Amino acid sequence: MRGWLKATIGLAVLSGLLLGADRIAVGVAEDEAADRIVKSGRMSQRPDVSIEGFPFLTQVLSMKLDDVRISSDGLAVGDGSHQVALHSFKARLAGVKVSDSMSSATVDSGTGSGVISYPDLAQLLPPASQLLHGAKLPVGGNSRLSLAYAGPGKVKASLGPIEIGEGSVRNKGNTVTVDGFRLSSLAGLVAGATNQQLEPMSFTLDSLPAGLKLADKEGGGGGVTPLPEGLQLTFDGKDVKLLG
């Protein structure tokens, strides 16, 4: 009986030590991964990294991490000319294969999301002078649209006192298009606009976080969703190069 008790206590102590060592190792690896991701240029600022699964040391021996979560707020994204903030970015990376020195890493598959505020979204669209050619604008030519949520799949826009109605947002790959805005007859008359229908407005995002891209369902779309707080971007990717 005493031998059994001693063995049980010894096993419990050993398990505790192994668990402690595993958690220390995963914490060190998470910090190192966060530093390397930002140094690689895959993200504009240091993210929070969480390596899921237990035991971590077993995953290290196989050089493949089953489930890695990364998150950050206020990441810089843009179209090459303008940069805006991506808020509440979260991603889940599955099957992360790392080199022995952690100098390179590839991801079997990844998904994520983040939100661009409507004022920031407007900065990625053309200025007023390019939207209503020949119109008498009540604002400066460099002014931007005021955008807001207008219900599922819709955004509404105005330019100073001129209401431009509702439009839709879609994507094809990393190119986002805002379309469907049209001046009312009265607004067109006030502005002196000869064409009440606005042309589609597009921009292409580059250097998206963690090497992911905008989700693109068959037939287009799936990567952008208007929400009350802003435009939600949905990301995915396969065989993504995370480091190196």
C-alpha positions, 0 to 999 in steps of 0.5 A, spaced: 500 500 500 505 504 501 509 503 495 503 504 491 502 511 494 509 513 493 508 511 486 502 515 485 505 521 489 511 520 484 507 520 478 503 526 480 509 530 481 512 528 475 506 530 471 506 537 474 513 538 472 512 536 465 506 540 465 509 546 468 515 545 463 510 544 457 507 551 459 513 554 460 516 552 453 509 554 449 509 561 452 517 562 450 515 559 443 508 564 443 513 570 444 518 568 439 513 567 434 510 574 435 516 577 434 518 573 428 511 575 424 512 582 425 519 582 423 517 578 417 513 584 415 506 579 415 503 584 420 504 591 421 505 590 429 506 585 434 500 580 435 498 576 440 499 569 439 496 563 442 499 556 441 493 551 442 493 543 443 497 539 449 502 537 449 506 542 446 513 539 446 510 533 442 508 538 437 515 541 437 518 534 435 513 533 429 515 540 427 508 541 426 503 545 430 496 543 430 492 550 432 495 557 432 491 563 434 493 570 432 490 577 434 491 584 434 487 591 433 489 597 429 493 593 424 495 597 418 492 595 411 491 599 405 491 599 397 498 601 396 496 609 396 492 609 403 493 605 409 487 604 414 486 601 421 484 594 421 480 592 428 479 586 432 483 582 427 483 574 429 485 568 425 486 561 426 491 557 423 491 550 422 497 545 421 503 550 421 509 547 419 515 550 422 523 549 421 527 547 426 530 554 427 523 557 426 526 561 420 520 559 416 513 557 417 507 555 412 500 554 414 496 548 411 489 553 412 487 559 415 481 563 416 480 570 420 476 576 420 477 584 422 473 590 421 475 597 417 470 603 420 466 606 415 470 613 415 476 609 414 473 605 408 471 612 405 479 614 405 480 608 400 474 610 395 475 616 390 474 623 392 468 627 391 471 631 385 472 624 381 465 621 383 460 627 380 463 630 374 461 637 372 456 637 379 456 643 383 459 640 390 457 643 396 463 640 399 471 641 397 473 636 391 478 632 396 472 631 401 470 623 401 463 620 402 460 619 409 458 612 409 454 608 414 450 601 415 444 600 411 442 593 413 444 586 411 449 587 405 448 594 404 451 601 405 448 608 405 452 614 403 452 622 403 456 627 400 455 633 405 447 635 404 447 630 398 444 623 399 447 618 394 442 612 397 444 605 398 449 601 395 452 594 395 459 591 397 462 585 394 469 583 392 473 578 387 479 576 390 482 582 394 479 587 390 473 590 393 467 594 389 462 599 392 456 599 387 449 601 386 449 608 389 444 613 385 442 620 386 435 622 387 432 626 382 432 632 387 439 631 389 441 630 382 437 637 380 441 640 386 447 638 384 447 639 377 449 632 376 447 630 369 448 623 371 445 620 377 448 613 377 455 613 380 460 609 377 462 603 381 468 604 385 474 599 387 480 598 391 485 592 391 488 591 398 495 588 399 499 585 404 493 583 408 495 580 415 498 573 416 499 572 409 491 571 408 487 573 402 480 575 402 475 570 402 472 569 395 466 564 394 465 561 387 462 567 383 465 572 387 464 575 394 464 572 401 470 576 403 466 583 405 460 584 409 457 591 412 456 591 419 453 596 424 460 598 426 464 597 419 466 593 413 467 586 416 473 583 412 473 575 412 480 572 410 482 565 408 488 561 405 491 555 404 499 553 403 500 560 406 507 562 407 507 565 414 515 566 415 521 566 411 
